[in-house]
Amino acid sequence: MVFNTAGYDLEIPQAFIGSGALTKDGGGTLTLAGASAYTGATTVSNGTLQVNGALNGDGGDVTVCAGGALAGNGTLARQVAVAAGGTLQPGSPVGTLTINSNLTVDVAATNAFALGSNSAQVAVSGDLTLGGTLNVTDAGGLTTSTNILFTYTGALAFTPLTVNMPSPSFGYTVDTNEAGKVKLIVSSAPTANFTATPTSGFAPLKVVFTDLSSGNITNRHWDFGDLNTLDTTNTSVTNLYAGNGPYTVALTAMGALGSNTLTQVNLITGWTVPAPGALTGGGLSLNPGAGQNTFTFTTTNGVQYRIAYTDDLLTTNPWTGVTPPLPDGWTNGNNGPITIQDTNVVGVTQRFYRVEAKSVDAP
């Protein structure tokens, strides 16, 4: 049987069974969708033979000649040889082409693989003789990854491949170190991306930056917008903003294949800590006498407060935080009232109090 598709695409759902051979000639694609079992040889002289079904049985070899291509995600139970100038193109365009016999790809032949989130692959149950050129196309989502091109169960005879990637931004390594597999390890140029938490709050404000960059990255340069910069390999960093800003933050992700910078304008904003509210039930205590003073004051989230006291306004004694709360009297605001008691005033003839406030990130 000779099929000359003459530049057209033809799909045959029926199976071919018998003692004949099959030749694919002319441009275009001939797709075999059925489970054929003819006993003769298969020759791809020109155009593409796409096997999405099966070539079963103890038939003749499959030969892909110069100008011809073998493609598909079906199964061939026959030896396959891709001659000089021929092309092996597994998948449709992705998926696995299964060869339940030996496969030979000439050093002057082409291996055409679509790789990405879904990829093409060849599974060989037998010996693999591999050489030639590897042309990679992006099937969608191609990035830094390890891609299995061939699996095999027999012996491997490997001639280093000439690899053509879809873009100069991709690097690659062909890996044959693991028995039974030929892999393509893809590296890609960095694409910078990051998040910041929180992006606003009372100053000083501690912000955690998380690097979400993709690609092969060897170093990161952060410009936090407050004259602080950092070079690091870490993917999570912090910066303490002393003022109100706003601050523009930039991340440059760097790697062997280049660098990329993402700048987020006016990303971080600090706020001035509000003045503490007035004390209720305290203030200036001229005669604590009874042994305790109780104070209530209004608070704000993101701000720490404490009641401080001194027994000498001439600053002979410094201002000291009322405890508890431990360890030093500071407590976080809650957008509501807080009550604190000074229970250590027995025998004190006079004590002066004030409310102090600072950002929760302040030292």
KOLVEX-499158 format. One record per residue (C-alpha): z, y, x; chain. Coordinates in pm, 1 decimal, decimal comma. Each point is the difference from the previous one (the first is absolute). Layout:
REM residues N
site pz = Z | py = Y | px = X | loza = A $
...
END
This chain:
REM residues 363
site pz = 0,0 | py = 0,0 | px = 0,0 | loza = A $
site pz = -101,5 | py = 336,3 | px = 134,1 | loza = A $
site pz = 139,1 | py = 313,2 | px = -163,9 | loza = A $
site pz = -180,1 | py = 318,0 | px = 99,6 | loza = A $
site pz = 194,4 | py = 272,4 | px = -177,3 | loza = A $
site pz = -238,7 | py = 264,7 | px = 136,6 | loza = A $
site pz = 264,9 | py = 270,8 | px = 15,2 | loza = A $
site pz = 158,6 | py = -82,0 | px = -336,3 | loza = A $
site pz = 341,5 | py = -146,8 | px = -80,9 | loza = A $
site pz = 8,4 | py = -332,0 | px = -182,8 | loza = A $
site pz = 300,0 | py = -203,1 | px = -118,9 | loza = A $
site pz = -36,8 | py = -367,6 | px = -91,8 | loza = A $
site pz = 294,2 | py = -145,1 | px = -193,2 | loza = A $
site pz = -138,8 | py = -357,2 | px = -2,6 | loza = A $
site pz = 76,4 | py = -259,9 | px = 267,9 | loza = A $
site pz = -274,4 | py = -147,0 | px = 220,7 | loza = A $
site pz = 33,7 | py = -374,8 | px = 46,6 | loza = A $
site pz = -242,2 | py = -234,6 | px = 175,3 | loza = A $
site pz = -162,4 | py = -74,3 | px = 332,8 | loza = A $
site pz = -173,7 | py = 331,7 | px = 58,5 | loza = A $
site pz = 73,4 | py = 289,6 | px = 232,4 | loza = A $
site pz = 45,7 | py = 366,5 | px = -83,9 | loza = A $
site pz = -150,5 | py = 298,6 | px = 176,4 | loza = A $
site pz = 86,4 | py = 360,9 | px = -77,7 | loza = A $
site pz = -284,8 | py = 234,6 | px = 94,6 | loza = A $
site pz = -87,8 | py = 362,1 | px = -67,6 | loza = A $
site pz = 230,2 | py = 298,4 | px = -37,2 | loza = A $
site pz = 269,2 | py = 25,6 | px = -266,3 | loza = A $
site pz = 284,0 | py = -235,5 | px = -87,3 | loza = A $
site pz = -9,0 | py = -351,8 | px = -141,3 | loza = A $
site pz = 336,8 | py = -92,7 | px = -152,8 | loza = A $
site pz = 86,9 | py = -366,0 | px = -57,2 | loza = A $
site pz = 276,4 | py = -13,8 | px = -261,5 | loza = A $
site pz = -8,2 | py = -370,8 | px = -79,2 | loza = A $
site pz = 138,1 | py = -306,0 | px = 180,5 | loza = A $
site pz = -312,4 | py = -126,2 | px = 177,0 | loza = A $
site pz = -24,5 | py = -329,8 | px = 185,6 | loza = A $
site pz = -356,4 | py = -28,7 | px = 134,5 | loza = A $
site pz = -28,8 | py = -203,8 | px = 319,0 | loza = A $
site pz = -249,6 | py = 208,7 | px = 195,7 | loza = A $
site pz = 58,0 | py = 287,2 | px = 240,0 | loza = A $
site pz = 58,0 | py = 358,2 | px = -102,5 | loza = A $
site pz = -186,5 | py = 274,9 | px = 185,4 | loza = A $
site pz = 45,3 | py = 373,1 | px = -44,9 | loza = A $
site pz = -316,5 | py = 145,3 | px = 148,9 | loza = A $
site pz = 31,7 | py = 349,5 | px = -144,6 | loza = A $
site pz = 220,3 | py = 193,4 | px = -238,5 | loza = A $
site pz = 340,8 | py = -123,0 | px = -113,6 | loza = A $
site pz = 111,8 | py = -337,0 | px = -131,9 | loza = A $
site pz = 322,8 | py = 54,7 | px = -188,4 | loza = A $
site pz = 194,4 | py = -316,3 | px = -79,3 | loza = A $
site pz = 252,7 | py = 72,1 | px = -271,6 | loza = A $
site pz = -0,5 | py = -358,1 | px = -123,9 | loza = A $
site pz = -18,3 | py = -298,6 | px = 234,8 | loza = A $
site pz = -230,0 | py = -200,2 | px = 223,9 | loza = A $
site pz = 156,7 | py = -344,1 | px = -29,3 | loza = A $
site pz = -87,3 | py = -343,2 | px = 124,5 | loza = A $
site pz = -122,2 | py = -138,1 | px = 329,8 | loza = A $
site pz = -292,4 | py = 237,0 | px = 30,9 | loza = A $
site pz = -190,2 | py = 154,9 | px = 285,6 | loza = A $
site pz = 116,9 | py = 290,6 | px = 210,0 | loza = A $
site pz = -7,3 | py = 362,7 | px = -107,9 | loza = A $
site pz = -192,9 | py = 221,1 | px = 242,3 | loza = A $
site pz = -4,1 | py = 377,9 | px = -20,0 | loza = A $
site pz = -299,5 | py = 134,0 | px = 189,7 | loza = A $
site pz = -72,6 | py = 345,4 | px = 140,8 | loza = A $
site pz = -28,0 | py = 241,5 | px = -292,3 | loza = A $
site pz = 199,3 | py = -228,9 | px = -228,0 | loza = A $
site pz = 360,5 | py = 18,5 | px = -121,0 | loza = A $
site pz = 249,9 | py = -245,3 | px = -147,5 | loza = A $
site pz = 249,6 | py = 153,9 | px = -240,5 | loza = A $
site pz = 226,2 | py = -88,0 | px = -291,5 | loza = A $
site pz = 341,7 | py = -139,1 | px = -85,7 | loza = A $
site pz = -98,9 | py = -356,1 | px = -76,9 | loza = A $
site pz = 27,8 | py = -328,8 | px = 191,5 | loza = A $
site pz = -245,1 | py = -170,4 | px = 236,2 | loza = A $
site pz = 64,2 | py = -362,4 | px = 97,8 | loza = A $
site pz = -259,4 | py = 20,9 | px = 278,3 | loza = A $
site pz = -31,7 | py = 115,8 | px = 356,1 | loza = A $
site pz = -99,5 | py = 364,8 | px = 22,3 | loza = A $
site pz = -182,0 | py = 167,1 | px = 290,3 | loza = A $
site pz = -70,0 | py = 373,0 | px = 10,8 | loza = A $
site pz = -278,4 | py = 55,5 | px = 250,8 | loza = A $
site pz = -73,7 | py = 308,3 | px = 211,2 | loza = A $
site pz = -90,1 | py = 285,9 | px = -232,0 | loza = A $
site pz = 163,5 | py = -169,5 | px = -299,1 | loza = A $
site pz = 304,2 | py = 127,0 | px = -190,7 | loza = A $
site pz = 314,3 | py = -165,6 | px = -131,8 | loza = A $
site pz = 136,5 | py = 214,9 | px = -283,0 | loza = A $
site pz = 287,1 | py = -172,2 | px = -180,8 | loza = A $
site pz = 120,3 | py = 118,7 | px = -338,5 | loza = A $
site pz = -164,6 | py = 171,4 | px = -288,7 | loza = A $
site pz = 74,6 | py = 242,7 | px = 158,9 | loza = A $
site pz = 358,5 | py = -127,1 | px = 45,6 | loza = A $
site pz = 138,2 | py = -349,2 | px = -40,3 | loza = A $
site pz = -6,8 | py = -321,8 | px = 202,0 | loza = A $
site pz = -308,3 | py = -194,9 | px = 100,4 | loza = A $
site pz = 109,0 | py = -360,0 | px = 59,6 | loza = A $
site pz = -189,2 | py = -224,1 | px = 243,2 | loza = A $
site pz = 122,4 | py = -358,8 | px = -4,3 | loza = A $
site pz = -170,6 | py = -82,2 | px = 325,7 | loza = A $
site pz = -78,4 | py = 165,6 | px = 332,3 | loza = A $
site pz = -114,3 | py = 361,0 | px = 32,4 | loza = A $
site pz = -201,8 | py = 146,6 | px = 286,8 | loza = A $
site pz = -72,1 | py = 373,0 | px = 28,2 | loza = A $
site pz = -239,5 | py = 90,4 | px = 280,5 | loza = A $
site pz = 92,7 | py = 265,1 | px = 257,1 | loza = A $
site pz = -292,4 | py = 207,5 | px = -127,6 | loza = A $
site pz = 91,5 | py = -39,9 | px = -368,8 | loza = A $
site pz = 196,9 | py = 237,3 | px = -225,7 | loza = A $
site pz = 327,4 | py = -56,3 | px = -180,9 | loza = A $
site pz = 30,3 | py = 249,5 | px = -287,4 | loza = A $
site pz = 347,1 | py = 29,0 | px = -153,0 | loza = A $
site pz = 132,6 | py = 230,1 | px = -272,2 | loza = A $
site pz = 371,7 | py = 64,4 | px = 64,0 | loza = A $
site pz = 264,5 | py = 194,9 | px = -187,3 | loza = A $
site pz = 253,4 | py = -60,4 | px = -273,6 | loza = A $
site pz = -218,0 | py = -301,3 | px = -82,5 | loza = A $
site pz = -205,1 | py = -153,9 | px = 279,7 | loza = A $
site pz = -267,8 | py = -251,8 | px = 92,8 | loza = A $
site pz = 83,9 | py = -315,0 | px = 191,9 | loza = A $
site pz = -156,4 | py = -328,2 | px = 117,2 | loza = A $
site pz = 194,7 | py = -327,1 | px = -22,2 | loza = A $
site pz = -144,6 | py = -270,7 | px = 225,9 | loza = A $
site pz = 109,8 | py = -362,4 | px = -26,1 | loza = A $
site pz = -135,9 | py = -101,0 | px = 336,5 | loza = A $
site pz = -94,2 | py = 155,8 | px = 333,5 | loza = A $
site pz = -73,5 | py = 370,9 | px = 30,9 | loza = A $
site pz = -244,7 | py = 134,9 | px = 257,6 | loza = A $
site pz = 14,2 | py = 375,5 | px = -30,1 | loza = A $
site pz = -180,5 | py = 286,0 | px = 169,7 | loza = A $
site pz = -221,5 | py = 297,6 | px = -73,3 | loza = A $
site pz = 71,2 | py = 334,9 | px = -161,9 | loza = A $
site pz = 272,0 | py = 73,9 | px = -255,1 | loza = A $
site pz = -92,7 | py = 277,1 | px = -244,3 | loza = A $
site pz = 296,8 | py = 112,8 | px = -209,6 | loza = A $
site pz = -32,8 | py = 195,8 | px = -324,1 | loza = A $
site pz = 285,5 | py = 152,9 | px = -198,3 | loza = A $
site pz = 43,4 | py = -192,0 | px = -323,3 | loza = A $
site pz = 256,5 | py = 259,2 | px = -112,4 | loza = A $
site pz = 344,2 | py = 52,9 | px = 146,5 | loza = A $
site pz = -80,6 | py = -91,7 | px = 357,9 | loza = A $
site pz = 284,8 | py = 117,1 | px = 220,0 | loza = A $
site pz = 229,1 | py = -128,5 | px = 270,7 | loza = A $
site pz = 7,2 | py = -372,6 | px = -69,1 | loza = A $
site pz = -51,4 | py = -353,3 | px = 126,5 | loza = A $
site pz = -303,0 | py = -164,9 | px = -158,4 | loza = A $
site pz = -83,3 | py = -371,2 | px = 21,7 | loza = A $
site pz = -375,4 | py = -28,1 | px = 48,4 | loza = A $
site pz = -32,6 | py = -375,2 | px = 60,7 | loza = A $
site pz = 221,7 | py = -302,4 | px = -42,0 | loza = A $
site pz = -103,3 | py = -331,6 | px = 155,0 | loza = A $
site pz = 142,6 | py = -350,2 | px = 34,0 | loza = A $
site pz = -191,4 | py = -122,2 | px = 305,1 | loza = A $
site pz = -76,1 | py = 150,0 | px = 338,9 | loza = A $
site pz = -85,4 | py = 363,9 | px = 72,0 | loza = A $
site pz = -274,4 | py = 108,4 | px = 238,5 | loza = A $
site pz = 24,0 | py = 378,0 | px = 12,4 | loza = A $
site pz = -222,2 | py = 262,2 | px = 158,4 | loza = A $
site pz = 149,1 | py = 352,9 | px = -22,3 | loza = A $
site pz = -142,2 | py = 193,9 | px = -291,5 | loza = A $
site pz = -159,6 | py = 342,5 | px = 4,3 | loza = A $
site pz = 190,6 | py = 183,2 | px = -273,3 | loza = A $
site pz = -128,4 | py = 288,7 | px = -209,1 | loza = A $
site pz = 266,7 | py = 165,7 | px = -215,3 | loza = A $
site pz = -83,5 | py = 218,5 | px = -303,0 | loza = A $
site pz = 146,8 | py = 311,7 | px = 163,9 | loza = A $
site pz = 104,3 | py = 117,1 | px = 347,6 | loza = A $
site pz = 346,8 | py = 55,7 | px = -147,6 | loza = A $
site pz = 52,6 | py = -378,0 | px = 3,1 | loza = A $
site pz = 97,9 | py = -199,1 | px = 304,3 | loza = A $
site pz = -6,9 | py = -378,3 | px = 20,7 | loza = A $
site pz = 96,3 | py = -314,6 | px = 186,2 | loza = A $
site pz = -159,9 | py = -342,2 | px = -54,0 | loza = A $
site pz = 281,0 | py = -256,1 | px = 24,5 | loza = A $
site pz = -65,2 | py = -371,7 | px = 58,8 | loza = A $
site pz = 347,6 | py = -82,6 | px = 134,8 | loza = A $
site pz = 118,8 | py = -183,1 | px = -309,0 | loza = A $
site pz = -153,9 | py = -345,6 | px = -34,3 | loza = A $
site pz = -214,7 | py = -37,5 | px = -308,1 | loza = A $
site pz = -56,0 | py = 372,4 | px = -55,2 | loza = A $
site pz = -222,5 | py = 283,4 | px = 118,2 | loza = A $
site pz = 155,7 | py = 332,7 | px = -95,8 | loza = A $
site pz = -100,6 | py = 363,4 | px = 14,9 | loza = A $
site pz = 296,2 | py = 231,3 | px = 56,0 | loza = A $
site pz = -95,1 | py = 344,2 | px = -128,8 | loza = A $
site pz = 167,3 | py = 319,2 | px = 114,9 | loza = A $
site pz = -66,9 | py = 339,4 | px = -153,2 | loza = A $
site pz = 46,6 | py = 365,2 | px = 86,8 | loza = A $
site pz = 318,9 | py = 160,1 | px = -135,4 | loza = A $
site pz = 14,0 | py = 178,1 | px = -334,1 | loza = A $
site pz = 315,2 | py = 209,5 | px = -18,5 | loza = A $
site pz = 220,9 | py = -5,2 | px = -309,8 | loza = A $
site pz = 369,6 | py = 58,4 | px = -60,1 | loza = A $
site pz = 269,4 | py = 74,5 | px = -257,6 | loza = A $
site pz = 312,8 | py = 215,5 | px = 20,5 | loza = A $
site pz = 331,6 | py = -43,9 | px = -182,6 | loza = A $
site pz = 137,0 | py = 234,3 | px = -121,8 | loza = A $
site pz = -242,6 | py = 290,6 | px = 9,0 | loza = A $
site pz = 252,4 | py = 260,5 | px = -117,5 | loza = A $
site pz = 374,0 | py = 55,1 | px = 5,1 | loza = A $
site pz = 277,7 | py = 218,7 | px = 135,2 | loza = A $
site pz = -28,2 | py = 92,6 | px = 367,4 | loza = A $
site pz = 66,8 | py = -145,3 | px = 245,6 | loza = A $
site pz = -214,6 | py = -275,4 | px = -152,5 | loza = A $
site pz = -54,6 | py = -344,6 | px = 152,7 | loza = A $
site pz = -343,4 | py = -141,8 | px = -80,9 | loza = A $
site pz = -116,3 | py = -357,1 | px = 62,9 | loza = A $
site pz = -369,9 | py = -33,3 | px = 80,9 | loza = A $
site pz = -173,0 | py = -336,5 | px = -46,6 | loza = A $
site pz = -330,8 | py = -68,3 | px = 172,5 | loza = A $
site pz = -247,6 | py = -171,3 | px = -233,6 | loza = A $
site pz = -297,0 | py = 32,4 | px = 235,8 | loza = A $
site pz = -257,1 | py = -278,3 | px = 25,6 | loza = A $
site pz = -204,2 | py = -127,0 | px = 291,2 | loza = A $
site pz = 99,3 | py = -93,3 | px = 352,4 | loza = A $
site pz = 266,3 | py = 248,8 | px = 105,7 | loza = A $
site pz = 161,1 | py = 25,8 | px = 342,6 | loza = A $
site pz = 187,0 | py = 329,2 | px = -39,6 | loza = A $
site pz = 89,6 | py = 269,4 | px = -253,8 | loza = A $
site pz = 42,9 | py = 373,1 | px = 50,2 | loza = A $
site pz = 207,5 | py = 185,0 | px = -260,9 | loza = A $
site pz = 2,0 | py = 377,9 | px = -40,6 | loza = A $
site pz = 280,4 | py = 74,9 | px = -245,7 | loza = A $
site pz = -92,1 | py = 365,9 | px = -42,5 | loza = A $
site pz = 334,2 | py = 136,9 | px = 123,4 | loza = A $
site pz = -91,0 | py = -0,9 | px = 371,5 | loza = A $
site pz = 123,5 | py = -360,2 | px = 25,0 | loza = A $
site pz = -252,5 | py = -265,1 | px = 107,8 | loza = A $
site pz = 29,9 | py = -369,9 | px = 75,9 | loza = A $
site pz = -213,5 | py = -265,5 | px = 168,3 | loza = A $
site pz = 100,9 | py = -349,5 | px = -105,3 | loza = A $
site pz = -116,8 | py = -349,9 | px = -82,9 | loza = A $
site pz = 253,4 | py = -24,6 | px = -284,2 | loza = A $
site pz = -126,3 | py = 0,0 | px = -357,2 | loza = A $
site pz = 308,3 | py = 175,6 | px = -141,1 | loza = A $
site pz = 145,1 | py = 322,6 | px = 142,6 | loza = A $
site pz = 237,0 | py = 276,0 | px = -116,0 | loza = A $
site pz = 14,3 | py = 375,5 | px = 50,1 | loza = A $
site pz = 277,9 | py = 243,4 | px = -87,1 | loza = A $
site pz = -127,4 | py = 332,4 | px = -137,2 | loza = A $
site pz = 238,9 | py = 285,7 | px = 64,5 | loza = A $
site pz = -175,4 | py = 268,1 | px = -204,4 | loza = A $
site pz = -168,9 | py = 40,7 | px = -335,0 | loza = A $
site pz = -364,6 | py = -21,5 | px = 106,1 | loza = A $
site pz = -235,6 | py = -94,5 | px = -153,2 | loza = A $
site pz = -109,3 | py = -230,5 | px = 280,7 | loza = A $
site pz = -344,8 | py = -150,6 | px = 60,2 | loza = A $
site pz = 11,3 | py = -350,5 | px = 150,2 | loza = A $
site pz = -277,3 | py = -175,7 | px = 195,0 | loza = A $
site pz = -30,0 | py = -357,8 | px = 124,5 | loza = A $
site pz = -257,3 | py = -106,5 | px = 259,0 | loza = A $
site pz = -50,0 | py = -376,9 | px = 21,7 | loza = A $
site pz = -155,3 | py = -111,1 | px = 329,3 | loza = A $
site pz = -162,3 | py = -321,7 | px = 117,3 | loza = A $
site pz = -259,2 | py = -143,1 | px = 234,0 | loza = A $
site pz = -276,5 | py = 75,7 | px = -251,3 | loza = A $
site pz = 93,5 | py = 364,4 | px = -54,3 | loza = A $
site pz = 251,4 | py = 218,6 | px = -181,1 | loza = A $
site pz = 41,8 | py = 153,6 | px = -343,2 | loza = A $
site pz = 223,0 | py = 279,2 | px = -129,4 | loza = A $
site pz = 141,8 | py = 57,0 | px = -346,9 | loza = A $
site pz = 151,8 | py = 342,5 | px = -72,2 | loza = A $
site pz = 208,2 | py = 60,8 | px = -312,6 | loza = A $
site pz = 36,4 | py = 374,3 | px = -56,4 | loza = A $
site pz = 335,4 | py = 143,5 | px = -112,3 | loza = A $
site pz = 135,3 | py = -350,9 | px = -45,4 | loza = A $
site pz = 369,4 | py = 67,3 | px = 66,7 | loza = A $
site pz = 207,2 | py = 272,4 | px = -166,3 | loza = A $
site pz = 365,5 | py = 75,4 | px = 69,0 | loza = A $
site pz = 236,3 | py = 186,1 | px = -231,6 | loza = A $
site pz = 293,2 | py = 225,6 | px = 77,1 | loza = A $
site pz = 333,2 | py = -160,3 | px = -86,4 | loza = A $
site pz = 140,4 | py = 190,8 | px = -302,2 | loza = A $
site pz = 326,8 | py = 183,3 | px = 36,2 | loza = A $
site pz = 292,6 | py = -209,7 | px = -128,9 | loza = A $
site pz = 130,5 | py = 76,1 | px = -346,0 | loza = A $
site pz = 337,4 | py = 156,0 | px = -53,3 | loza = A $
site pz = 314,2 | py = -212,2 | px = 16,5 | loza = A $
site pz = 180,7 | py = -72,2 | px = -323,5 | loza = A $
site pz = 374,5 | py = -56,8 | px = 12,4 | loza = A $
site pz = 43,6 | py = 105,2 | px = 361,3 | loza = A $
site pz = -130,4 | py = 253,7 | px = 243,7 | loza = A $
site pz = 272,4 | py = 194,4 | px = 175,7 | loza = A $
site pz = 324,2 | py = -192,1 | px = -25,1 | loza = A $
site pz = 293,9 | py = 213,4 | px = 94,6 | loza = A $
site pz = 267,0 | py = -260,9 | px = -76,2 | loza = A $
site pz = -126,7 | py = -361,8 | px = -20,5 | loza = A $
site pz = 363,4 | py = -105,1 | px = -40,3 | loza = A $
site pz = -55,5 | py = -291,6 | px = -241,6 | loza = A $
site pz = -171,7 | py = -212,1 | px = 266,3 | loza = A $
site pz = -361,5 | py = -4,1 | px = -122,8 | loza = A $
site pz = -284,2 | py = 226,6 | px = -106,1 | loza = A $
site pz = -290,7 | py = -111,4 | px = -221,7 | loza = A $
site pz = -345,2 | py = 163,0 | px = 17,4 | loza = A $
site pz = -314,1 | py = -39,1 | px = -208,4 | loza = A $
site pz = -341,3 | py = 142,2 | px = 96,6 | loza = A $
site pz = -365,9 | py = -44,2 | px = -101,0 | loza = A $
site pz = -236,6 | py = -191,4 | px = 233,2 | loza = A $
site pz = -372,2 | py = -63,9 | px = 60,3 | loza = A $
site pz = -180,8 | py = -319,0 | px = 98,7 | loza = A $
site pz = -107,1 | py = -4,4 | px = 363,6 | loza = A $
site pz = 293,7 | py = 213,5 | px = 113,3 | loza = A $
site pz = 329,3 | py = -105,7 | px = 157,1 | loza = A $
site pz = 320,4 | py = 184,0 | px = -86,3 | loza = A $
site pz = 355,2 | py = 13,7 | px = 118,1 | loza = A $
site pz = 314,0 | py = 199,9 | px = -67,8 | loza = A $
site pz = 124,7 | py = 148,6 | px = 325,2 | loza = A $
site pz = 334,3 | py = 162,1 | px = 60,0 | loza = A $
site pz = 190,3 | py = 199,9 | px = 255,6 | loza = A $
site pz = 361,1 | py = 101,9 | px = 9,8 | loza = A $
site pz = -70,9 | py = 301,8 | px = 216,7 | loza = A $
site pz = -277,7 | py = 246,4 | px = -77,3 | loza = A $
site pz = 35,9 | py = 140,2 | px = 348,1 | loza = A $
site pz = -177,9 | py = -325,3 | px = 107,1 | loza = A $
site pz = 287,4 | py = -122,8 | px = 208,4 | loza = A $
site pz = -66,9 | py = -319,3 | px = -194,0 | loza = A $
site pz = -366,5 | py = -95,3 | px = -66,8 | loza = A $
site pz = -139,3 | py = -82,1 | px = -344,1 | loza = A $
site pz = 56,5 | py = -370,7 | px = -74,1 | loza = A $
site pz = -152,4 | py = -218,7 | px = -268,4 | loza = A $
site pz = 225,8 | py = -123,4 | px = -278,4 | loza = A $
site pz = 13,7 | py = -380,1 | px = 6,6 | loza = A $
site pz = -64,4 | py = -219,0 | px = -183,0 | loza = A $
site pz = -296,3 | py = -32,5 | px = -22,8 | loza = A $
site pz = -4,7 | py = -170,4 | px = 337,1 | loza = A $
site pz = -75,5 | py = 26,4 | px = 282,1 | loza = A $
site pz = -36,0 | py = 377,2 | px = 22,2 | loza = A $
site pz = 9,3 | py = 133,9 | px = -354,8 | loza = A $
site pz = -374,9 | py = 17,3 | px = -65,6 | loza = A $
site pz = -134,6 | py = -140,6 | px = -327,2 | loza = A $
site pz = -349,4 | py = -4,1 | px = -151,1 | loza = A $
site pz = -83,4 | py = 221,2 | px = -294,9 | loza = A $
site pz = -99,2 | py = -151,1 | px = -334,4 | loza = A $
site pz = -135,4 | py = 295,4 | px = -202,7 | loza = A $
site pz = 337,9 | py = 15,7 | px = -172,9 | loza = A $
site pz = 363,0 | py = 85,5 | px = 59,3 | loza = A $
site pz = 211,4 | py = -164,2 | px = 270,7 | loza = A $
site pz = 379,0 | py = 5,6 | px = 12,8 | loza = A $
site pz = 188,9 | py = -25,2 | px = 329,2 | loza = A $
site pz = 375,1 | py = 4,6 | px = 55,8 | loza = A $
site pz = 185,7 | py = 122,4 | px = 307,2 | loza = A $
site pz = 302,9 | py = -226,3 | px = 0,1 | loza = A $
site pz = 130,7 | py = 98,4 | px = 340,1 | loza = A $
site pz = 163,8 | py = 334,1 | px = -69,9 | loza = A $
site pz = 366,8 | py = -88,2 | px = -18,2 | loza = A $
site pz = 199,4 | py = 261,8 | px = 184,1 | loza = A $
site pz = -298,2 | py = 232,1 | px = 47,7 | loza = A $
site pz = 90,3 | py = 355,1 | px = -94,3 | loza = A $
site pz = -357,1 | py = 123,8 | px = -30,5 | loza = A $
site pz = -345,6 | py = -155,4 | px = 32,4 | loza = A $
site pz = -346,1 | py = 150,7 | px = -34,1 | loza = A $
site pz = -301,0 | py = -197,2 | px = -134,3 | loza = A $
site pz = -376,4 | py = 32,6 | px = -6,6 | loza = A $
site pz = -299,9 | py = -215,6 | px = -104,4 | loza = A $
site pz = -250,3 | py = -90,3 | px = 274,0 | loza = A $
site pz = -352,8 | py = -132,8 | px = -62,3 | loza = A $
site pz = -277,1 | py = -146,5 | px = 214,5 | loza = A $
site pz = -308,3 | py = -222,0 | px = -35,0 | loza = A $
site pz = 66,5 | py = -374,1 | px = -19,3 | loza = A $
site pz = -210,6 | py = -34,1 | px = 315,3 | loza = A $
site pz = 195,0 | py = 263,2 | px = 195,0 | loza = A $
site pz = 206,2 | py = -133,6 | px = 289,1 | loza = A $
END
